Amino acid sequence: MSKEHFRYLYGPVPSRRLGRSLGVDLVPLKTCTYDCIYCQLGRTTDKTCKRKEYVAVDEVVAELERKLATLDTPDYISLSGSGEPTLNSGIGDLIRRIKGISKVPVAVLTNGSLLWRAEVQDALMAADLVIPSLDAGDERLFHYVNRPHTSISFERVVDGIAAFTARFPGKVWLEVFLLAGVTDMPSEVKKTAALAKRIAPARVQLNTVARPAAEGFALPVPHDKMLSIKSLFAGGADIIAEAPPEIARAAGTFEAGDEEMLSLLSRRPCTAADVAKGLKLNVTEALKQLELLRAAGKVTVISSGGRTFYTVGGPVEASRK
């Protein structure tokens, strides 16, 4: 088994839209501008808008060089992880340096809350793909769903995402996260769809709760309703809240160690099939290893939506795709 330890890298993660995505964590656990009710990482412990080099870029680049030297080429290198990645003031330098050592495209998964800042827009210009979020159509539901830092206004967020999309040379995919009984009602969806039309991303992607959420009242939208909602978006929308096909059988050429599994599970709760696909294991082998980790008290099992997830700690302590 691999003994090499990585502090800032995790996965590759099986992503519904990015294939096998090698994750890069740029901020400490739950350092974020939001405290979303649906977050799979639990409640935010450091709600802030202060940008600084939370994680040293030199150290991240060194880990990437080591990892990429031994890893089958992932589909994306994704800057996301345990909080809002644009809070790291070194993100622009990191993206440029990644492009210097690898041809793997770089994706940034962001809640979009800081895209109104010119320095944040500038920092992301070298990325290949940016995926910001828009989870509500007005200020009231924005505060209910995202619970933002007090200095962040809904209007500023929307304006920032639109301005960034207009000048970004790469692709922007807008994620719209829907919650049953809250933002999935036609009247609310139409507000969000109007803003999405104004932002004009390359794609709109509809998502909903699939893993244990920070709040028990954050509930998933049934698939048949998701299908009806997509028609309310101009030009249509993709539904990404579906398990990828053939997730349960992954040809294993890489033997994952406990460190790799724990690193992945500390960032997102996963099923055994998720772990198998991301770390290139047979699902039976992944399940066996997960059960050993559970017996040792290193992982916890959570049931959600009829599925079994493994995580490090409980749903609140566990460390966005």
C-alpha positions as CSV (number, residue, x, y, z in Angstrom):
1,M,0.0,0.0,0.0
2,S,1.1,3.6,-0.6
3,K,2.7,5.2,2.4
4,E,3.0,8.7,0.9
5,H,1.1,11.3,2.7
6,F,-0.6,14.3,1.0
7,R,-1.9,17.2,3.1
8,Y,-3.6,19.2,0.3
9,L,-4.5,16.6,-2.4
10,Y,-7.3,14.1,-2.3
11,G,-8.8,11.5,-4.7
12,P,-9.0,11.3,-7.6
13,V,-12.7,11.8,-6.8
14,P,-15.4,10.3,-9.1
15,S,-17.1,13.5,-10.2
16,R,-20.5,13.5,-12.0
17,R,-19.3,16.2,-14.4
18,L,-15.5,16.1,-14.3
19,G,-14.7,12.4,-14.6
20,R,-11.8,11.4,-12.3
21,S,-10.9,14.7,-10.6
22,L,-7.8,15.2,-8.5
23,G,-8.8,17.5,-5.7
24,V,-6.7,20.3,-4.3
25,D,-7.7,21.8,-0.9
26,L,-6.7,25.4,-0.5
27,V,-8.2,26.4,2.8
28,P,-8.6,24.8,6.2
29,L,-11.7,22.7,6.9
30,K,-14.9,24.7,6.6
31,T,-13.3,28.1,6.0
32,C,-15.9,29.7,3.8
33,T,-17.9,32.8,2.9
34,Y,-21.1,30.8,3.2
35,D,-22.7,28.3,5.7
36,C,-25.0,26.5,3.3
37,I,-27.8,24.4,4.8
38,Y,-27.1,21.6,2.2
39,C,-23.3,21.4,2.6
40,Q,-22.0,17.8,2.7
41,L,-19.1,19.1,4.8
42,G,-21.2,20.2,7.8
43,R,-21.5,23.7,9.4
44,T,-19.0,26.4,8.6
45,T,-16.6,27.0,11.5
46,D,-14.8,30.0,10.1
47,K,-17.1,32.3,8.1
48,T,-14.9,34.9,6.5
49,C,-14.3,37.1,3.5
50,K,-10.6,37.6,4.4
51,R,-8.3,36.4,1.6
52,K,-4.8,35.2,2.5
53,E,-2.5,32.3,1.7
54,Y,-4.2,29.8,4.0
55,V,-2.2,27.0,2.2
56,A,1.3,27.6,0.8
57,V,1.4,27.4,-3.0
58,D,4.9,26.0,-3.0
59,E,3.8,23.1,-0.8
60,V,0.8,22.4,-3.0
61,V,2.9,22.4,-6.2
62,A,5.4,20.0,-4.6
63,E,2.7,17.6,-3.7
64,L,1.2,17.8,-7.2
65,E,4.5,17.0,-8.8
66,R,4.9,13.9,-6.7
67,K,1.3,12.8,-7.2
68,L,1.2,13.3,-11.0
69,A,4.5,11.4,-11.4
70,T,2.8,8.2,-10.1
71,L,-0.9,8.7,-11.0
72,D,-2.8,7.7,-14.1
73,T,-3.6,11.1,-15.7
74,P,-6.9,12.5,-14.2
75,D,-9.5,14.3,-16.3
76,Y,-9.2,17.5,-14.2
77,I,-7.2,19.0,-11.4
78,S,-10.0,20.6,-9.3
79,L,-9.5,23.5,-6.9
80,S,-12.2,23.0,-4.3
81,G,-12.0,20.9,-1.1
82,S,-13.0,21.9,2.4
83,G,-14.1,25.5,1.9
84,E,-14.2,28.4,-0.6
85,P,-11.0,28.1,-2.7
86,T,-10.9,31.8,-3.8
87,L,-10.3,32.8,-0.2
88,N,-6.7,31.6,-0.8
89,S,-4.9,34.7,-2.1
90,G,-2.4,32.5,-3.9
91,I,-4.9,30.7,-6.2
92,G,-3.9,32.7,-9.3
93,D,-0.2,31.8,-8.8
94,L,-1.1,28.2,-8.2
95,I,-3.2,27.9,-11.4
96,R,-0.4,29.4,-13.5
97,R,2.2,27.0,-11.9
98,I,-0.1,24.0,-12.4
99,K,-0.3,24.9,-16.1
100,G,3.5,25.0,-16.2
101,I,3.9,21.4,-14.9
102,S,0.9,19.6,-16.3
103,K,-1.4,19.5,-19.4
104,V,-4.4,18.4,-17.2
105,P,-7.1,21.0,-17.4
106,V,-7.7,23.1,-14.2
107,A,-11.2,23.5,-12.8
108,V,-12.2,25.9,-10.0
109,L,-15.4,25.0,-8.0
110,T,-16.5,28.2,-6.2
111,N,-19.6,29.5,-4.6
112,G,-19.1,32.6,-6.6
113,S,-19.4,34.9,-3.6
114,L,-16.1,36.8,-4.3
115,L,-16.3,37.1,-8.1
116,W,-17.3,40.7,-7.9
117,R,-13.7,41.5,-6.7
118,A,-11.4,42.3,-9.6
119,E,-8.4,40.6,-8.0
120,V,-10.4,37.3,-7.7
121,Q,-11.5,37.5,-11.4
122,D,-7.9,38.2,-12.4
123,A,-6.7,35.2,-10.4
124,L,-8.9,32.8,-12.2
125,M,-8.2,33.9,-15.7
126,A,-5.7,31.1,-16.4
127,A,-8.1,28.3,-15.4
128,D,-9.8,26.1,-18.0
129,L,-13.2,25.8,-16.3
130,V,-14.9,27.7,-13.5
131,I,-18.1,26.4,-11.9
132,P,-19.8,29.0,-9.7
133,S,-23.1,28.5,-7.8
134,L,-26.4,30.2,-7.8
135,D,-28.8,28.6,-5.3
136,A,-31.6,31.1,-5.1
137,G,-33.4,33.7,-7.2
138,D,-33.7,36.5,-4.6
139,E,-32.1,37.9,-1.4
140,R,-34.5,36.2,1.0
141,L,-33.9,32.7,-0.1
142,F,-30.2,33.4,-0.7
143,H,-29.9,34.2,3.1
144,Y,-32.0,31.1,4.0
145,V,-30.1,28.6,1.8
146,N,-26.5,30.0,1.8
147,R,-26.3,31.9,5.1
148,P,-23.6,34.2,3.8
149,H,-21.1,36.4,5.6
150,T,-22.7,39.6,6.7
151,S,-20.7,41.7,4.1
152,I,-22.0,39.7,1.1
153,S,-25.2,40.8,-0.7
154,F,-27.1,38.8,-3.2
155,E,-27.0,41.5,-5.8
156,R,-23.3,41.8,-5.6
157,V,-22.9,38.0,-6.0
158,V,-25.1,37.9,-9.1
159,D,-23.4,40.9,-10.6
160,G,-20.0,39.4,-9.9
161,I,-20.8,36.1,-11.5
162,A,-22.2,37.8,-14.6
163,A,-19.2,40.2,-14.9
164,F,-16.7,37.3,-14.5
165,T,-18.5,35.1,-17.1
166,A,-18.5,38.0,-19.6
167,R,-14.7,38.3,-19.5
168,F,-13.4,34.8,-18.7
169,P,-11.7,33.2,-21.8
170,G,-12.5,29.6,-20.6
171,K,-15.8,27.9,-19.9
172,V,-18.2,28.8,-17.1
173,W,-20.7,26.2,-16.0
174,L,-23.3,27.6,-13.6
175,E,-24.5,25.1,-10.9
176,V,-28.0,25.6,-9.5
177,F,-28.6,23.6,-6.3
178,L,-32.2,22.9,-5.7
179,L,-33.9,22.0,-2.4
180,A,-37.3,20.3,-2.0
181,G,-40.0,22.7,-0.8
182,V,-37.7,25.7,-0.9
183,T,-36.1,26.5,-4.2
184,D,-37.8,23.9,-6.4
185,M,-41.2,25.7,-6.7
186,P,-41.9,27.0,-10.2
187,S,-42.2,30.6,-9.1
188,E,-38.7,30.4,-7.4
189,V,-37.1,28.5,-10.2
190,K,-38.3,31.1,-12.7
191,K,-36.4,33.8,-10.7
192,T,-33.2,31.8,-10.7
193,A,-33.6,30.9,-14.4
194,A,-34.0,34.6,-15.3
195,L,-30.7,35.4,-13.5
196,A,-29.0,32.4,-15.2
197,K,-30.1,33.8,-18.6
198,R,-28.5,37.1,-17.7
199,I,-25.3,35.4,-16.5
200,A,-25.2,33.4,-19.8
201,P,-22.9,30.5,-18.8
202,A,-21.9,27.9,-21.3
203,R,-24.0,25.4,-19.4
204,V,-26.5,25.4,-16.5
205,Q,-26.3,22.3,-14.3
206,L,-29.0,21.4,-11.8
207,N,-28.0,19.6,-8.6
208,T,-29.7,18.5,-5.4
209,V,-28.9,16.8,-2.1
210,A,-27.2,13.5,-2.7
211,R,-25.1,13.2,0.5
212,P,-25.8,13.8,4.2
213,A,-26.4,17.6,4.6
214,A,-25.4,20.1,7.3
215,E,-29.1,20.5,8.1
216,G,-31.7,17.7,8.2
217,F,-34.3,19.9,6.6
218,A,-32.2,20.3,3.4
219,L,-34.1,17.7,1.3
220,P,-33.5,16.4,-2.3
221,V,-35.7,17.1,-5.2
222,P,-37.1,14.0,-6.8
223,H,-35.7,13.2,-10.2
224,D,-39.0,13.5,-12.1
225,K,-39.4,17.0,-10.7
226,M,-35.8,17.8,-11.8
227,L,-36.8,16.8,-15.3
228,S,-39.7,19.2,-15.3
229,I,-37.6,22.0,-13.8
230,K,-34.9,21.9,-16.5
231,S,-37.4,23.1,-19.1
232,L,-37.7,26.4,-17.2
233,F,-34.1,27.4,-18.1
234,A,-33.6,29.1,-21.4
235,G,-31.7,26.7,-23.7
236,G,-32.3,23.9,-21.2
237,A,-30.1,22.6,-18.4
238,D,-28.1,19.5,-17.5
239,I,-29.2,17.4,-14.5
240,I,-26.0,16.3,-12.6
241,A,-27.7,14.9,-9.6
242,E,-27.5,11.4,-10.9
243,A,-25.0,8.6,-10.1
244,P,-22.6,8.0,-13.0
245,P,-23.1,4.8,-14.9
246,E,-21.0,1.8,-14.2
247,I,-19.8,3.3,-10.9
248,A,-19.6,0.0,-9.2
249,R,-17.0,-1.6,-11.4
250,A,-13.6,0.1,-11.6
251,A,-10.6,-1.7,-13.0
252,G,-7.9,-1.6,-10.4
253,T,-4.4,-0.7,-11.4
254,F,-3.8,1.4,-8.3
255,E,-3.8,-0.1,-4.8
256,A,-5.0,2.6,-2.4
257,G,-3.7,2.9,1.1
258,D,-5.6,4.0,4.2
259,E,-4.1,7.5,3.8
260,E,-5.7,8.0,0.4
261,M,-9.1,6.8,1.6
262,L,-9.1,8.9,4.7
263,S,-7.9,11.9,2.8
264,L,-10.8,11.5,0.4
265,L,-13.4,10.8,3.1
266,S,-12.3,13.8,5.2
267,R,-13.4,16.1,2.3
268,R,-16.6,14.4,1.2
269,P,-18.8,11.5,2.4
270,C,-18.6,8.7,-0.2
271,T,-20.2,5.3,-0.9
272,A,-18.0,2.3,-1.4
273,A,-18.7,2.6,-5.1
274,D,-17.6,6.3,-5.1
275,V,-14.3,5.3,-3.4
276,A,-13.8,2.4,-5.8
277,K,-14.2,4.6,-8.9
278,G,-12.1,7.5,-7.6
279,L,-9.2,5.4,-6.3
280,K,-9.4,2.7,-9.1
281,L,-10.3,-0.2,-6.9
282,N,-12.7,-3.1,-7.3
283,V,-15.8,-2.2,-5.3
284,T,-15.5,-5.3,-3.2
285,E,-11.9,-4.5,-2.3
286,A,-13.0,-0.9,-1.4
287,L,-15.8,-2.1,0.8
288,K,-13.5,-4.5,2.6
289,Q,-11.0,-1.8,3.3
290,L,-13.7,0.7,4.4
291,E,-15.1,-1.9,6.9
292,L,-11.6,-2.4,8.4
293,L,-11.3,1.4,8.8
294,R,-14.7,1.5,10.4
295,A,-13.8,-1.4,12.8
296,A,-10.7,0.6,13.8
297,G,-12.9,3.7,14.6
298,K,-11.3,5.8,11.8
299,V,-14.5,6.2,9.7
300,T,-18.2,6.5,10.4
301,V,-21.1,5.2,8.5
302,I,-24.1,7.5,7.7
303,S,-27.3,6.4,5.9
304,S,-29.0,9.0,3.6
305,G,-31.5,8.5,0.9
306,G,-31.3,4.8,1.2
307,R,-27.6,4.8,0.6
308,T,-24.6,4.1,2.9
309,F,-21.9,6.7,3.1
310,Y,-18.5,6.5,4.8
311,T,-17.0,9.7,6.3
312,V,-14.3,10.8,8.8
313,G,-16.2,11.9,11.8
314,G,-20.0,12.5,11.8
315,P,-21.9,14.5,9.2
316,V,-21.1,17.8,10.9
317,E,-17.4,17.1,11.5
318,A,-16.8,15.6,8.0
319,S,-14.8,17.7,5.7
320,R,-18.3,20.8,-3.3
321,K,-18.5,18.0,-7.2
